[in-house]
């Protein structure tokens, strides 16, 4: 993706971090957003010498003002957004009957509304240019619920449903929409989770490659 302007949320670790580095190697300018500013500084240093560059931005995307400011600031600085990768998320486990409204609201605030605010802020700009690609890193939990994941599953079903509609409505506009649904990924988010060997955790690099591949092929 040479010379592209890309926003990646949840960029400091795991899938987001590897996606940022892959895009920067390909020549993109990547606005890397995360709540973990100190990790973003390290990511920026690691990207030095690559064909593209990493621009760190500290942002809590559960906060509507910070989410909108991330998009507005990127447009102000670079004049366009070619790609938006919504990857930020949280994951907490609890039995459904023990899940509180606050648990669900916390997951929805980042996993669903955090992505939705970025999308709706960037989409008018992309539609006006008739060019752009929106990617949401979701989960197979957004297709089939698993025990102990009720709040997380609810947020992922919501984002999958929105993206399914968006993909259909964007047909012919020049703007593309992709939902990436990995299984368990070997990241800090689920470091303590034990899984059976038959469904072993996959490396985050593999998911990052799928994200970048979807941008090149424009796969849904």
Phi and psi in degrees as GROMACS dihedral restraints (atoms count N, CA, C in turn):
[ dihedral_restraints ]
;  ai    aj    ak    al  type     phi  dphi    fc
    3     4     5     6     1   -63.4    20    10
    4     5     6     7     1   138.8    20    10
    6     7     8     9     1    66.5    20    10
    7     8     9    10     1    11.5    20    10
    9    10    11    12     1   -81.0    20    10
   10    11    12    13     1   149.5    20    10
   12    13    14    15     1  -102.0    20    10
   13    14    15    16     1   118.0    20    10
   15    16    17    18     1  -126.5    20    10
   16    17    18    19     1   136.9    20    10
   18    19    20    21     1  -104.5    20    10
   19    20    21    22     1   130.6    20    10
   21    22    23    24     1  -125.0    20    10
   22    23    24    25     1   119.3    20    10
   24    25    26    27     1   -93.1    20    10
   25    26    27    28     1   159.8    20    10
   27    28    29    30     1    61.4    20    10
   28    29    30    31     1    42.5    20    10
   30    31    32    33     1   -90.4    20    10
   31    32    33    34     1    -8.1    20    10
   33    34    35    36     1   -81.1    20    10
   34    35    36    37     1   -23.1    20    10
   36    37    38    39     1  -143.1    20    10
   37    38    39    40     1   168.8    20    10
   39    40    41    42     1    56.6    20    10
   40    41    42    43     1  -134.7    20    10
   42    43    44    45     1   -58.1    20    10
   43    44    45    46     1   -45.3    20    10
   45    46    47    48     1   -61.3    20    10
   46    47    48    49     1   -44.9    20    10
   48    49    50    51     1   -60.7    20    10
   49    50    51    52     1   -46.7    20    10
   51    52    53    54     1   -68.9    20    10
   52    53    54    55     1   -32.5    20    10
   54    55    56    57     1   -65.2    20    10
   55    56    57    58     1   -43.6    20    10
   57    58    59    60     1   -57.7    20    10
   58    59    60    61     1   -47.9    20    10
   60    61    62    63     1   -66.8    20    10
   61    62    63    64     1   -39.2    20    10
   63    64    65    66     1   -61.9    20    10
   64    65    66    67     1   -43.7    20    10
   66    67    68    69     1   -67.7    20    10
   67    68    69    70     1   -40.0    20    10
   69    70    71    72     1   -65.8    20    10
   70    71    72    73     1   -37.2    20    10
   72    73    74    75     1   -61.6    20    10
   73    74    75    76     1   -33.2    20    10
   75    76    77    78     1   -81.5    20    10
   76    77    78    79     1    -2.3    20    10
   78    79    80    81     1   104.4    20    10
   79    80    81    82     1     5.6    20    10
   81    82    83    84     1   -79.6    20    10
   82    83    84    85     1   151.9    20    10
   84    85    86    87     1   -91.9    20    10
   85    86    87    88     1   117.0    20    10
   87    88    89    90     1  -112.8    20    10
   88    89    90    91     1   116.0    20    10
   90    91    92    93     1   -82.9    20    10
   91    92    93    94     1   106.0    20    10
   93    94    95    96     1   -98.5    20    10
   94    95    96    97     1   115.6    20    10
   96    97    98    99     1  -112.0    20    10
   97    98    99   100     1   139.3    20    10
   99   100   101   102     1  -166.9    20    10
  100   101   102   103     1   161.0    20    10
  102   103   104   105     1   -76.8    20    10
  103   104   105   106     1   -15.5    20    10
  105   106   107   108     1   -98.1    20    10
  106   107   108   109     1    81.0    20    10
  108   109   110   111     1   -60.2    20    10
  109   110   111   112     1   -35.6    20    10
  111   112   113   114     1   -67.1    20    10
  112   113   114   115     1   -33.1    20    10
  114   115   116   117     1   -73.7    20    10
  115   116   117   118     1   -32.5    20    10
  117   118   119   120     1   -65.0    20    10
  118   119   120   121     1   -36.4    20    10
  120   121   122   123     1   -62.5    20    10
  121   122   123   124     1   -40.1    20    10
  123   124   125   126     1   -66.0    20    10
  124   125   126   127     1   -37.3    20    10
  126   127   128   129     1   -64.9    20    10
  127   128   129   130     1   -40.6    20    10
  129   130   131   132     1   -61.6    20    10
  130   131   132   133     1   -42.8    20    10
  132   133   134   135     1   -64.2    20    10
  133   134   135   136     1   -40.5    20    10
  135   136   137   138     1   -64.4    20    10
  136   137   138   139     1   -29.6    20    10
  138   139   140   141     1   -83.6    20    10
  139   140   141   142     1    -8.8    20    10
  141   142   143   144     1   -63.3    20    10
  142   143   144   145     1   136.0    20    10
  144   145   146   147     1    94.8    20    10
  145   146   147   148     1    -9.2    20    10
  147   148   149   150     1   -80.1    20    10
  148   149   150   151     1   169.9    20    10
  150   151   152   153     1   -65.1    20    10
  151   152   153   154     1   -33.7    20    10
  153   154   155   156     1  -105.2    20    10
  154   155   156   157     1  -156.6    20    10
  156   157   158   159     1  -149.7    20    10
  157   158   159   160     1   162.2    20    10
  159   160   161   162     1  -114.0    20    10
  160   161   162   163     1   128.8    20    10
  162   163   164   165     1  -112.6    20    10
  163   164   165   166     1   105.2    20    10
  165   166   167   168     1   -75.0    20    10
  166   167   168   169     1   139.8    20    10
  168   169   170   171     1  -138.9    20    10
  169   170   171   172     1   117.4    20    10
  171   172   173   174     1   -79.3    20    10
  172   173   174   175     1   124.0    20    10
  174   175   176   177     1  -157.9    20    10
  175   176   177   178     1   136.5    20    10
  177   178   179   180     1  -100.4    20    10
  178   179   180   181     1   106.0    20    10
  180   181   182   183     1   -79.0    20    10
  181   182   183   184     1    -2.3    20    10
  183   184   185   186     1   -75.8    20    10
  184   185   186   187     1   -13.9    20    10
  186   187   188   189     1   -93.8    20    10
  187   188   189   190     1   116.1    20    10
  189   190   191   192     1   -55.0    20    10
  190   191   192   193     1   -41.5    20    10
  192   193   194   195     1   -64.5    20    10
  193   194   195   196     1   -39.8    20    10
  195   196   197   198     1   -71.5    20    10
  196   197   198   199     1   -35.7    20    10
  198   199   200   201     1   -63.7    20    10
  199   200   201   202     1   -47.0    20    10
  201   202   203   204     1   -66.7    20    10
  202   203   204   205     1   -37.5    20    10
  204   205   206   207     1   -65.2    20    10
  205   206   207   208     1   -32.1    20    10
  207   208   209   210     1   -63.0    20    10
  208   209   210   211     1   -46.0    20    10
  210   211   212   213     1   -68.5    20    10
  211   212   213   214     1   -47.2    20    10
  213   214   215   216     1   -62.7    20    10
  214   215   216   217     1   -40.5    20    10
  216   217   218   219     1   -65.8    20    10
  217   218   219   220     1   -37.9    20    10
  219   220   221   222     1   -65.5    20    10
  220   221   222   223     1   -43.3    20    10
  222   223   224   225     1   -63.8    20    10
  223   224   225   226     1   -40.3    20    10
  225   226   227   228     1   -65.2    20    10
  226   227   228   229     1   -40.8    20    10
  228   229   230   231     1   -78.7    20    10
  229   230   231   232     1   -39.5    20    10
  231   232   233   234     1  -114.3    20    10
  232   233   234   235     1   -11.8    20    10
  234   235   236   237     1    84.9    20    10
  235   236   237   238     1   -10.3    20    10
  237   238   239   240     1  -164.5    20    10
  238   239   240   241     1   164.1    20    10
  240   241   242   243     1  -130.7    20    10
  241   242   243   244     1   117.2    20    10
  243   244   245   246     1   -88.4    20    10
  244   245   246   247     1   -36.8    20    10
  246   247   248   249     1  -139.2    20    10
  247   248   249   250     1   138.0    20    10
  249   250   251   252     1  -123.0    20    10
  250   251   252   253     1   119.3    20    10
  252   253   254   255     1  -112.5    20    10
  253   254   255   256     1   110.0    20    10
  255   256   257   258     1   -94.1    20    10
  256   257   258   259     1   105.2    20    10
  258   259   260   261     1  -123.4    20    10
  259   260   261   262     1   -14.5    20    10
  261   262   263   264     1   -63.0    20    10
  262   263   264   265     1   141.4    20    10
  264   265   266   267     1  -171.9    20    10
  265   266   267   268     1   165.5    20    10
  267   268   269   270     1  -126.5    20    10
  268   269   270   271     1   159.7    20    10
  270   271   272   273     1  -146.5    20    10
  271   272   273   274     1   117.9    20    10
  273   274   275   276     1  -130.7    20    10
  274   275   276   277     1   145.1    20    10
  276   277   278   279     1  -110.0    20    10
  277   278   279   280     1   138.2    20    10
  279   280   281   282     1  -167.5    20    10
  280   281   282   283     1   145.9    20    10
  282   283   284   285     1   -62.0    20    10
  283   284   285   286     1   145.8    20    10
  285   286   287   288     1   -56.7    20    10
  286   287   288   289     1   -41.9    20    10
  288   289   290   291     1   -72.5    20    10
  289   290   291   292     1   -12.3    20    10
  291   292   293   294     1  -100.5    20    10
  292   293   294   295     1    -4.2    20    10
  294   295   296   297     1   -73.4    20    10
  295   296   297   298     1   135.1    20    10
  297   298   299   300     1  -102.6    20    10
  298   299   300   301     1   164.1    20    10
  300   301   302   303     1   -58.6    20    10
  301   302   303   304     1   -38.2    20    10
  303   304   305   306     1   -62.7    20    10
  304   305   306   307     1   -37.2    20    10
  306   307   308   309     1   -60.2    20    10
  307   308   309   310     1   -47.1    20    10
  309   310   311   312     1   -66.5    20    10
  310   311   312   313     1   -43.2    20    10
  312   313   314   315     1   -61.0    20    10
  313   314   315   316     1   -38.1    20    10
  315   316   317   318     1   -64.5    20    10
  316   317   318   319     1   -42.5    20    10
  318   319   320   321     1   -68.7    20    10
  319   320   321   322     1   -42.6    20    10
  321   322   323   324     1   -65.1    20    10
  322   323   324   325     1   -36.0    20    10
  324   325   326   327     1   -58.8    20    10
  325   326   327   328     1   -38.1    20    10
  327   328   329   330     1  -102.1    20    10
  328   329   330   331     1   -50.3    20    10
  330   331   332   333     1   -67.4    20    10
  331   332   333   334     1   -35.3    20    10
  333   334   335   336     1  -105.2    20    10
  334   335   336   337     1   -64.0    20    10
  336   337   338   339     1   -66.5    20    10
  337   338   339   340     1   -31.9    20    10
  339   340   341   342     1   -60.4    20    10
  340   341   342   343     1   -43.9    20    10
  342   343   344   345     1   -70.0    20    10
  343   344   345   346     1   -42.8    20    10
  345   346   347   348     1   -61.9    20    10
  346   347   348   349     1   -40.5    20    10
  348   349   350   351     1   -64.7    20    10
  349   350   351   352     1   -41.0    20    10
  351   352   353   354     1   -63.1    20    10
  352   353   354   355     1   -45.1    20    10
  354   355   356   357     1   -61.4    20    10
  355   356   357   358     1   -50.6    20    10
  357   358   359   360     1   -69.6    20    10
  358   359   360   361     1   -24.4    20    10
  360   361   362   363     1   -78.1    20    10
  361   362   363   364     1   -36.4    20    10
  363   364   365   366     1   -87.3    20    10
  364   365   366   367     1   -26.0    20    10
  366   367   368   369     1   -61.6    20    10
  367   368   369   370     1   -43.9    20    10
  369   370   371   372     1   -57.6    20    10
  370   371   372   373     1   -38.8    20    10
  372   373   374   375     1   -63.4    20    10
  373   374   375   376     1   -44.0    20    10
  375   376   377   378     1   -65.8    20    10
  376   377   378   379     1   -41.6    20    10
  378   379   380   381     1   -65.6    20    10
  379   380   381   382     1   -38.0    20    10
  381   382   383   384     1   -62.9    20    10
  382   383   384   385     1   -38.1    20    10
  384   385   386   387     1   -83.1    20    10
  385   386   387   388     1   -12.2    20    10
  387   388   389   390     1    54.9    20    10
  388   389   390   391     1    42.6    20    10
  390   391   392   393     1  -160.8    20    10
  391   392   393   394     1   137.8    20    10
  393   394   395   396     1   152.5    20    10
  394   395   396   397     1   165.9    20    10
  396   397   398   399     1  -145.8    20    10
  397   398   399   400     1   128.4    20    10
  399   400   401   402     1  -111.5    20    10
  400   401   402   403     1   127.1    20    10
  402   403   404   405     1  -123.0    20    10
  403   404   405   406     1   130.6    20    10
  405   406   407   408     1  -114.6    20    10
  406   407   408   409     1   125.0    20    10
  408   409   410   411     1   -87.0    20    10
  409   410   411   412     1   105.8    20    10
  411   412   413   414     1  -105.2    20    10
  412   413   414   415     1  -129.9    20    10
  414   415   416   417     1  -168.7    20    10
  415   416   417   418     1   154.7    20    10
  417   418   419   420     1   -62.8    20    10
  418   419   420   421     1   -19.3    20    10
  420   421   422   423     1   -62.2    20    10
  421   422   423   424     1   -18.9    20    10
  423   424   425   426     1   -84.3    20    10
  424   425   426   427     1     1.8    20    10
  426   427   428   429     1  -119.3    20    10
  427   428   429   430     1   -31.2    20    10
  429   430   431   432     1  -146.5    20    10
  430   431   432   433     1   114.1    20    10
  432   433   434   435     1   -67.4    20    10
  433   434   435   436     1   143.8    20    10
  435   436   437   438     1  -119.1    20    10
  436   437   438   439     1   148.4    20    10
  438   439   440   441     1   -54.8    20    10
  439   440   441   442     1   144.9    20    10
  441   442   443   444     1    79.1    20    10
  442   443   444   445     1    -1.7    20    10
  444   445   446   447     1  -113.8    20    10
  445   446   447   448     1    25.0    20    10
  447   448   449   450     1   -55.2    20    10
  448   449   450   451     1   -50.2    20    10
  450   451   452   453     1   -66.6    20    10
  451   452   453   454     1   -42.9    20    10
  453   454   455   456     1   -64.1    20    10
  454   455   456   457     1   -45.2    20    10
  456   457   458   459     1   -59.6    20    10
  457   458   459   460     1   -43.5    20    10
  459   460   461   462     1   -58.9    20    10
  460   461   462   463     1   -42.7    20    10
  462   463   464   465     1   -69.0    20    10
  463   464   465   466     1   -35.7    20    10
  465   466   467   468     1   -76.5    20    10
  466   467   468   469     1   -35.7    20    10
  468   469   470   471     1   -60.7    20    10
  469   470   471   472     1   -39.2    20    10
  471   472   473   474     1   -63.7    20    10
  472   473   474   475     1   -47.9    20    10
  474   475   476   477     1   -69.9    20    10
  475   476   477   478     1   -35.5    20    10
  477   478   479   480     1   -63.0    20    10
  478   479   480   481     1   -41.9    20    10
  480   481   482   483     1   -64.1    20    10
  481   482   483   484     1   -43.7    20    10
  483   484   485   486     1   -62.1    20    10
  484   485   486   487     1   -45.6    20    10
  486   487   488   489     1   -66.6    20    10
  487   488   489   490     1   -32.2    20    10
  489   490   491   492     1   -63.8    20    10
  490   491   492   493     1   -42.3    20    10
  492   493   494   495     1   -68.6    20    10
  493   494   495   496     1   -45.2    20    10
  495   496   497   498     1   -58.9    20    10
  496   497   498   499     1   -44.7    20    10
  498   499   500   501     1   -55.9    20    10
  499   500   501   502     1   -43.7    20    10
  501   502   503   504     1   -69.3    20    10
  502   503   504   505     1   -39.8    20    10
  504   505   506   507     1   -72.2    20    10
  505   506   507   508     1   -23.6    20    10
  507   508   509   510     1   -84.3    20    10
  508   509   510   511     1    -5.9    20    10
  510   511   512   513     1   -56.1    20    10
  511   512   513   514     1   125.8    20    10
  513   514   515   516     1    87.8    20    10
  514   515   516   517     1    -1.7    20    10
  516   517   518   519     1   -90.4    20    10
  517   518   519   520     1   -14.2    20    10
  519   520   521   522     1    90.1    20    10
  520   521   522   523     1    -4.4    20    10
  522   523   524   525     1  -107.9    20    10
  523   524   525   526     1   136.3    20    10
  525   526   527   528     1  -114.8    20    10
  526   527   528   529     1   152.5    20    10
  528   529   530   531     1  -133.0    20    10
  529   530   531   532     1   131.5    20    10
  531   532   533   534     1  -132.3    20    10
  532   533   534   535     1   135.1    20    10
  534   535   536   537     1  -113.3    20    10
  535   536   537   538     1   124.7    20    10
  537   538   539   540     1  -105.1    20    10
  538   539   540   541     1   124.2    20    10
  540   541   542   543     1  -121.5    20    10
  541   542   543   544     1    78.2    20    10
  543   544   545   546     1   -74.3    20    10
  544   545   546   547     1   162.1    20    10
  546   547   548   549     1   -83.4    20    10
  547   548   549   550     1  -151.5    20    10
  549   550   551   552     1   -64.4    20    10
  550   551   552   553     1   130.3    20    10
  552   553   554   555     1  -115.5    20    10
  553   554   555   556     1   139.4    20    10
  555   556   557   558     1   -77.6    20    10
  556   557   558   559     1    79.2    20    10
  558   559   560   561     1  -127.0    20    10
  559   560   561   562     1   173.1    20    10
  561   562   563   564     1   -61.2    20    10
  562   563   564   565     1   -28.5    20    10
  564   565   566   567     1   -58.7    20    10
  565   566   567   568     1   -34.2    20    10
  567   568   569   570     1  -125.4    20    10
  568   569   570   571     1    32.0    20    10
  570   571   572   573     1   -59.5    20    10
  571   572   573   574     1   -33.9    20    10
  573   574   575   576     1   -89.7    20    10
  574   575   576   577     1    -2.4    20    10
  576   577   578   579     1   -85.2    20    10
  577   578   579   580     1   124.1    20    10
  579   580   581   582     1   -93.0    20    10
  580   581   582   583     1   132.7    20    10
  582   583   584   585     1  -127.4    20    10
  583   584   585   586     1   153.3    20    10
  585   586   587   588     1   -67.4    20    10
  586   587   588   589     1   151.8    20    10
  588   589   590   591     1   -59.8    20    10
  589   590   591   592     1   -29.4    20    10
  591   592   593   594     1   -66.5    20    10
  592   593   594   595     1   -21.5    20    10
  594   595   596   597     1  -128.5    20    10
  595   596   597   598     1    51.8    20    10
  597   598   599   600     1   -60.3    20    10
  598   599   600   601     1   152.3    20    10
  600   601   602   603     1   -63.1    20    10
  601   602   603   604     1   141.4    20    10
  603   604   605   606     1   -98.9    20    10
  604   605   606   607     1   153.3    20    10
  606   607   608   609     1   -71.5    20    10
  607   608   609   610     1   145.0    20    10
  609   610   611   612     1   -62.3    20    10
  610   611   612   613     1   -27.1    20    10
  612   613   614   615     1   -59.6    20    10
  613   614   615   616     1   -35.6    20    10
  615   616   617   618     1   -64.9    20    10
  616   617   618   619     1   -40.3    20    10
  618   619   620   621     1   -69.7    20    10
  619   620   621   622     1   -40.2    20    10
  621   622   623   624     1   -59.6    20    10
  622   623   624   625     1   -41.0    20    10
  624   625   626   627     1   -63.8    20    10
  625   626   627   628     1   -37.3    20    10
  627   628   629   630     1   -65.3    20    10
  628   629   630   631     1   -38.1    20    10
  630   631   632   633     1   -61.6    20    10
  631   632   633   634     1   -51.2    20    10
  633   634   635   636     1   -65.2    20    10
  634   635   636   637     1   -38.9    20    10
  636   637   638   639     1   -62.3    20    10
  637   638   639   640     1   -38.1    20    10
  639   640   641   642     1   -66.2    20    10
  640   641   642   643     1   -30.9    20    10
  642   643   644   645     1   -68.6    20    10
  643   644   645   646     1   -38.1    20    10
  645   646   647   648     1   -74.0    20    10
  646   647   648   649     1   -37.0    20    10
  648   649   650   651     1   -95.7    20    10
  649   650   651   652     1   -12.0    20    10
  651   652   653   654     1    58.7    20    10
  652   653   654   655     1    37.9    20    10
  654   655   656   657     1   -76.0    20    10
  655   656   657   658     1   143.7    20    10
